[in-house]
C-alpha cells in the first residue's frame, strides 16, 4: 500500500491540473468538481443535496452524475473527472453518459484512486463512501464496450502525495477500434518552444527552428491556434501543444511552464520575447516610467529575431523565417495570379492589429499607380474594418479586395509569394515575405528599422525622423498613449490616424515604389526618374 495517512486529500484535481490544458480546450465538463474546478472555463457539475446554490457551488447541480440530459450528445470538447467515479453506484453508466456528450476528437480525462495504492473498499483507512476500487485496466475494459478511442495517457502516479492513476482517452469515430498511443517511444532528444501571440510573432519564431533541428531536437511548439495557423506546415516542427487564449490564466502561466519544462531536454520560452521585452506594455515599467529618449536608446537597438536566436541559443547568421504553403495552397495562389493577370501584381496590406498600423496616404499613391501602369493589378487585404479603405476603389477593376473573410491568412501568405511587390505596415504578412526575393515596402510604426527590418531582403523601410515619439517601442491598442493626428483641415484625409504614419509622406512611398519596380517601369517614366 502506497497511501500514507498524512497524504494531502481533498485537492486531487490540483495534483494533475497542469496535465490538463492539452486536452481541455474549448467547452467541457468537470464532473464531480466540488468547489474547486480544474480551470475557470470548465463547466462544473456536481451534487448539492440541499439544492441551495451558493457562489462556491457547481455551475450545474445534478442528483446523479450518470445522467446529464441537459447536455446534447457530442456537444462537449472534453469531460474531466477527478476522484469521483469510485463514488458512483454504476460506473459503467456514468462513463457511457460522459462519453455520449463528448464530440468526436474530444477527450475524456480521468484521475482516480489506484486499487494498489489506496486502501480498498471496507479496509482500514478507506473512504467510507467509496463503492469501487479501480485499476487502469478496469476503465479500459469498460470503455472498450462503449466506443472507439485512442488512449493517449495511462500513468500510475504514486510519487509525493499521489496514490492514483491518470488516463486520457481521445474519442475516435465509431468503428475505429482502440489505440494505445501512450506506448509510442519517446524521441531521443526533445525541445519545447513556447510562443503565443499573433501571426508575425510565430513567423519570427520560426527562424530558430532550422538551427534547433540541425542540433537533432524533436521540437514541440506551445502555441495558440492563431500562431499555429501560419507555421503548422513548417517541416522543422514535430508536434504542437495547442492552448486557447487565457486557457491557463496569466497569473498561473509560470507554474504551468515550470511543470512542463521538466518533460524536455531543452526548454525555450519566447513568450513576450518581443512584446513586453523590446515593446513596452502599459502594465510594465518602461511604458510609463521611461522617457522616450531612454526607450529609443535601449529598446530600439535590438533586432527582434536575433534576440530570439540568442534566447534559443541558436547561432544567428540572418533571419530564416519562412512561410511554408502546402502544394494545394501554392497551386491555388498560382491560379489566382494567372486569372488576375497584372503587370505589375501588387499585394497591399492595408492594416494590422493596432491602430497605428495604418498608412493614411494610400489613395493618392494607388491613383498614381493606376495612371502609370495601365495593366497593373492591386490586391488589397486586411481585416474587415479595412474594407472602408477599399470602398473608394470598388468600381475599379484593377483593384481586388481579398481581406476580411474573403481570403484566410494562409491564402494571403501563399499569394504574397506570387506578387511583384508586397507593401504594408508591420504585420504578419510582411514578416512572412521578409526573406523572399520580391521587393517589399514597410511602413514602420512602433519598431525601428534595427528592430524589425534590418536584415530583411530587398526591403524599403519607411519612417519619419520628425515624429518625436518614433520609434515608441510601445504596444498600443487604443489612443490613450499613442499620438493621434488631429488636423482640423477638412481636406486632411489623414486626420485621426497615428502621427508616425501621417509623417511618412506619399513622396517617400512613391520613390520606394519606383526603385522597387524599376525593371517594370515604362521607358518614359524611367527617363523621367533619371532626369
TORTIFI-145989 format. One record per residue (C-alpha): residue in one letter; x, y, z. Coordinates in steps of 0.001 Angstrom, whole numbers, plus 500000, padded with zeros to 6 digits. Layout:
AXYZ...
END
This chain:
X500000500000500000X501434503402498958X498813505653500512X500029507484503592X497600508599506255X499020512120506180X498795512438502353X497028515572501201X493416514790500314X490593516952499078X492607518701496356X493083515805493982X492480517951490884X495376520174491903X497734517210491598X497089516858487853X495951520378486952X498965521158484751X498486517912482800X495050519020481611X495387522056479284X496451519980476276X493186518017476406X490712520568477727X490490523302475114X487094524679474224X483993523851476271X483752520897478608X482656519484481922X484322518927485276X482112516168486695X482315515926490462X484141519238490685X483118520038494253X484042523634494976X487329523686493062X487037523375489278X490167522461487368X490136525729485386X487724528668485213X486408527730481752X485313524249482918X481586523778483460X481388522410486983X478915519562487527X478280518117490980X475710517277493591X474232519709496018X471885517726498158X470248520833499617X469923522285496081X470526525734497545X473105527286495265X475871529479496640X478686531255494807X481043528373495587X478777525631494304X478973523928490874X477746525636487725X475335522735487153X473836520785490040X472683517211489472X471447514414491672X473339511739489767X476474512010487604X475217509185485413X472507511392483941X473344514623482090X470218515249479969X470877518983479855X473868518353477523X473352517214473945X475248514268472515X478583515315471028X478301518841472451X481403518909474667X485084519150473739X486055517297476889X484940515743480139X487252515716483141X486567513929486397X488804513576489430X488213511084492272X484504510862491600X483825507663489640X484649505437492635X481689507028494457X479162506114491745X476982503033492104X477043502301488358X480392503453486880X479591501872483515X476506504046483161X478471507129484228X481260506537481707X478725505858478947X476958509137479702X480178511135479823X481302509540476570X477961510428474970X478365514169475469X481952514264474117X482306515141470436X484447513038468120X488048514173468554X487352515309472116X488886513934475297X487893512102478440X490356512807481273X490129510644484400X492056510826487657X491157508019490046X492499506370493195X494586503324492252X493496499994493743X497098499105494568X497966502478496097X494914503287498232X493013501308500905X490352499199499237X486652499367500000X485968498186503555X489631498228504604X491070500415507392X491761503930506120X489453503589503127X486992506331502244X483652505052503580X481811506479500568X483900504580498001X481907501904496202X484602500579493848X488328500019493588X489839500523490124X492921499537488206X493689501334484925X492765498176483010X489289498235484554X488486501586482947X489894500389479618X487648497334479732X484537499407480406X485264501954477689X486158499212475192X482465498278475183X481298501882474845X483159503345471864X486337503778469832X489254505609471377X492951506269471494X494478506047474961X496902508993474981X497981508924478644X497959505969481034X500028506728484113X500282505224487561X501063508136489863X502307507209493309X505055509747493939X504912512503496537X501317512710497837X499664510862494935X498032507427495116X496126507479491827X496224506864488086X495680509309485257X494168508434481870X493278510466478783X491110508968476044X490623510648472674X487230509836471150X487580508343467675X484862507879465040X482719504836465636X484180501606464343X487857502602464540X488633500340467462X491076501054470251X494582502504470022X497287502987472617X499384505995471608X500814506260475109X503026503275474237X504800505089471393X508522505616472087X509705508978473341X512020510913470990X515667510730471984X516313514485472200X513436516843472894X512945520594472801X509915522732473564X509332526297472378X506675528493473941X505433531170471554X501955532542471970X500903535647470056X499945536565466513X500970535592463008X504047537789462885X505224536545466281X505031532923465160X506773533596461869X509645535393463596X509948532441465970X510280530081463013X513742531497462333X515239529493465219X513765526167464121X516303525110461443X519169525587463902X517451523518466581X516597520820464078X520254520732462975X521127520044466628X518974516918466473X515971518047468508X512413516786468238X510598520143468535X507228520755470188X505660524195469874X503394525547472634X501112527975470813X497646529372470369X495584528379467355X496258531769465757X500034531405465973X499961527754464921X497939528522461792X500861530133459953X503607527667460962X501768524351461014X503393523193457747X506912524106458845X508964520920458307X511139521734461320X508237521358463766X507374517871465010X504487518438467412X502244521141468815X500712521757472223X497726523972471423X496232526267474039X493300528624473854X493920532256474716X493955532611478525X493075528919478906X495714528868481600X495187532222483355X498188534538483028X498729534513486774X499342530746486629X501444530505483482X504691530486485451X503614527409487438X502392525713484270X505670526342482458X507732525113485411X505748521895485357X506067521395481602X509766522202481221X510710519103483232X509439516970480344X512026518215477813X515762518238477366X515654521890476272X513004524465477129X512836527765475194X510310530322476339X509857533001473666X506572534211475089X506769538023475194X510333537811473884X509489540823471704X506329542258473210X506911543282476850X510691542972476289X511523545269473362X507994546637473026X506832548078476333X503331547217477510X501268549606479591X501386547358482661X505202547313482682X507644549948483956X509272551067480662X505904552109479280X505190554792481861X508465555365483689X510960555691480859X511245558865478782X511025558461475012X514747559155474721X515566556224477022X513279553835475141X514906554913471885X518379554424473315X517839550939474730X514773549307473183X515185550349469557X518690548909469111X517950545196469405X516855543095466461X513795541022467365X514761537857465506X518411537955466530X517333538255470165X515122535179469834X518103533278468422X520086534345471497X517349533123473844X517189529821471957X520998529571471924X520971529190468148X523661530906466044X522274533905464136X523517534385460582X520479536374459494X516776535598459808X515489532281458497X511799532944459000X509693531440456271X506097530589455488X505556527075454137X502434526750451989X501055523349451097X501180522209447469X497466522869447238X497960526413448551X500817527033446101X498676525869443198X495747527988444379X497947531103444612X499450530474441188X495966530078439709X494841533350441320X497797535111439738X497017533572436358X493377534633436467X494075538145437746X496961538951435469X498542542234436379X501812543751435355X502912544556437981X500951542485440519X500961544136443954X499685542911447334X498804545867449565X498296545050453241X496025547826454448X496227547448458226X497467545488461214X496061544683464635X496971548031466226X495570551435465334X498995552781464336X499429550094461684X497555552037459004X499254554307456482X496766557054455541X498242558202452198X497323555093450249X494711556608447897X496901559159446074X499596556510445583X497099553993444202X495712556617441838X499190557364440525X499978553656440156X496848553165438063X497859556042435800X501442554814435460X500716551126434779X497562550503432730X497888546727433243X498519546853436974X496572544719439452X496489545679443133X495139543140445638X494149544697448958X493974542644452133X493346543414455782X490694542818458409X487022543610457918X487436547176459223X489862547866456393X487096547352453846X486411551064454274X489801551716452690X488817549641449680X485370551187449171X486595554213447138X488010551712444616X485117549264444414X484367550101440779X487991549951439682X488510546519438114X492254546682438641X491741546759442429X490732543477444113X489527543139447689X490797539945449375X490552540986453015X488120540205455797X486633536762455286X487398536623451541X490829535005451970X492218533304455031X495653534242456339X497338531227454746X495864532145451365X497157535689451721X500627534481452652X500724531979449781X499561534644447320X502173537111448559X504896534842447161X503405535282443665X503492539079443689X505931541558442178X505711543745445281X504263543491448806X503556546688450690X502109547384454127X502641548176457838X504291545982460467X502198542835460069X502476539072459857X502093539209456089X505180541384455798X507108539112458163X506198536093456048X507988537516452993X510917539049454880X513421536771453190X511609536363449865X513163537805446736X510358540191445728X510712543855446832X508842544982449911X507855548363451327X507177548541455074X505646551459456966X507299551260460373X505331552418463395X506368551233466859X509502549363465744X512769550726464454X514492549513461306X517071547902463591X514330546085465497X512421544641462583X513686545031459023X517451545427459367X518226542020457857X515249541589455519X515935541088451832X515114543707449200X513139545857451633X512415549591451785X511689550585455385X509832553885455621X509672556007458765X509820559671459690X512530561194461843X510352564215462520X507827562220464560X509090562973468028X507821559722469550X509117557398466813X510069554683467456X507946554475470574X508718550788471217X505349550522472884X502362548282472286X499261550394471671X495711549163471306X493985552486471902X494769556195471604X495437556896475266X499216556834474816X499515556968471029X499929560329469271X496881560715467059X496883563333464343X494012565794464798X494390568059461778X491349570353461615X491666570993457882X488612569454456169X490858568267453339X493233566480455691X492241562901454882X494934561660457257X493307563231460330X492564560644463009X495443558314462184X498709557820464046X501159560702463667X504055558350462944X502158557170459852X500942560608458797X504545561804458813X505648559227456218X504944561326453095X503463559924449878X506598561086448049X508736558677450098X506448555793449240X506417556730445563X510184556890445443X510406553432447041X507849552115444569X509818553404441624X513004551824442935X511245548577443781X509570548274440381X512402549774438384X512603546845435986X508882547150435243X508809550903434665X507623552170431278X510584553665429397X509350557231429555X508813557006433318X512292555599433790X513719558500431805X511739560955433884X513216559499437082X516699559629435603X516261563332434944
END
